[in-house]
Each structure stands twice: as structure tokens, then as C-alpha cells.
């Protein structure tokens, strides 16, 4: 689980890498209380495919419910930034590994 302070402080820039070896995909699920200042252009929660924070997977702003996101990888980079204005509750999210596996009972061989 990852979370900001509640409420978060102004002028924050938090970056972190998430990596769960063996996962086929990762599910990001937000706490319903998650909210950030929608009028601050610098305030957002963003998820990226690369360490340079260029290839955006999903970006969230405001206080609408943050929809779950699925990352088609076993890793992603996260960035939470806040501007200098008013602050809100902040964010809290969980990262859940999704693994696609077939065992002998699930995979069937067809003989022709």
C-alpha cells in the first residue's frame, strides 16, 4: 500500500518504483477517500511505464473517484506532486499482482 500524508503538504514531489516479480499485470486500486486539489495544475497522481516519467499509463487529478487501473507489466513508476495552494485528503492505493497461469487441469491438449 502506498499513501500520502493526510492531508498532504504543499509542494511535494514523491517518486517511487513498484515491481512485483512474477506478476503478469498489476492492478492499482484507490481508497475511496483519495482526492487532490483539482484547481492546482501541479497537483496530480501519475503512473508511468518508464523511470524517466515520460510514458504515461494513467494520470489522476481532482476529487472524483479514482478508477482502478491495470498495468500490463510487473512494474511501473509512480509520481505524486502537489502545488503550493490548498491541500486535500491525499491518496492511498494498493497494488495487487495479477498472474496468468495454466496448470495441467486448466490447459487441455486436443488430439487430431
C-alpha positions in Angstrom: 0.0 0.0 0.0 1.2 3.5 -0.8 -0.2 6.7 0.6 0.4 10.4 1.0 0.1 12.3 4.3 -3.5 13.1 5.2 -3.9 15.9 4.3 -0.8 16.1 2.1 1.6 19.1 2.3 2.0 21.7 -0.4 5.0 21.5 -2.9 5.6 17.7 -2.7 7.2 15.6 -5.4 7.2 11.9 -4.4 8.5 9.3 -6.9 8.7 5.5 -6.4 9.1 2.3 -8.4 6.8 -0.6 -7.9 8.0 -4.1 -9.0 6.3 -7.4 -8.2 8.3 -10.2 -9.9 6.2 -12.9 -11.5 3.1 -10.8 -12.0 1.7 -10.6 -15.5 -0.2 -7.4 -14.7 -0.7 -5.1 -11.7 -4.0 -3.7 -10.5 -3.9 -0.3 -8.9 -6.9 0.3 -6.6 -7.6 3.6 -4.8 -9.1 4.2 -1.4 -12.5 6.0 -1.9 -11.3 8.9 0.1 -8.5 9.8 -2.3 -8.7 13.3 -3.5 -6.4 16.1 -4.6 -6.8 19.7 -5.4 -8.4 19.9 -8.9 -7.6 23.6 -9.4 -3.9 23.1 -8.9 -2.2 22.2 -12.3 0.8 20.8 -10.4 -1.2 18.5 -8.2 -1.7 15.0 -9.6 -1.0 11.3 -9.2 0.6 9.7 -12.3 1.8 6.2 -13.2 4.4 5.6 -15.9 5.9 2.7 -17.8 9.5 4.2 -17.6 11.8 5.5 -15.0 12.1 8.9 -16.8 8.4 9.5 -16.2 7.7 10.1 -19.9 5.4 7.2 -20.9 2.2 7.8 -19.0 -0.1 4.9 -18.1 -2.7 6.9 -16.2 -2.9 10.4 -14.6 -5.4 11.4 -11.9 -6.4 14.9 -10.7 -9.3 16.3 -8.6 -11.6 14.7 -6.2 -13.7 12.4 -8.4 -13.4 8.7 -7.6 -10.2 7.5 -9.0 -11.0 4.5 -11.2 -8.8 1.3 -10.8 -6.0 0.9 -13.4 -4.4 -2.2 -14.8 -0.7 -2.1 -15.8 0.3 -4.7 -18.4 3.7 -5.3 -16.7 5.2 -6.4 -13.4 6.5 -2.9 -12.8 5.6 0.8 -13.0 6.8 4.1 -11.7 4.6 6.4 -9.6 4.7 10.2 -9.1 2.7 12.3 -6.7 3.1 16.1 -7.0 1.3 18.9 -5.2 1.3 22.6 -5.9 1.5 25.5 -3.4 -2.2 26.0 -2.8 -4.9 24.3 -0.8 -4.4 20.7 0.1 -7.0 17.9 0.2 -7.1 14.4 1.9 -4.5 13.0 -0.5 -4.1 9.5 -1.9 -4.0 5.9 -0.8 -3.7 3.0 -3.2 -3.0 -0.7 -3.2 -1.1 -2.6 -5.9 -2.4 -6.1 -6.5 -0.4 -8.6 -8.6 -2.3 -10.5 -11.3 -0.8 -13.7 -12.5 -2.0 -15.6 -15.6 -1.2 -19.3 -15.2 -2.4 -22.5 -16.8 -1.8 -25.8 -15.0 -2.3 -29.3 -16.4 -6.0 -29.3 -15.5 -6.7 -25.9 -17.0 -4.8 -26.4 -20.2 -6.2 -29.2 -22.4 -4.4 -30.9 -25.2 -6.5 -31.7 -28.3 -5.5 -34.7 -30.3 -6.3 -34.7 -34.0 
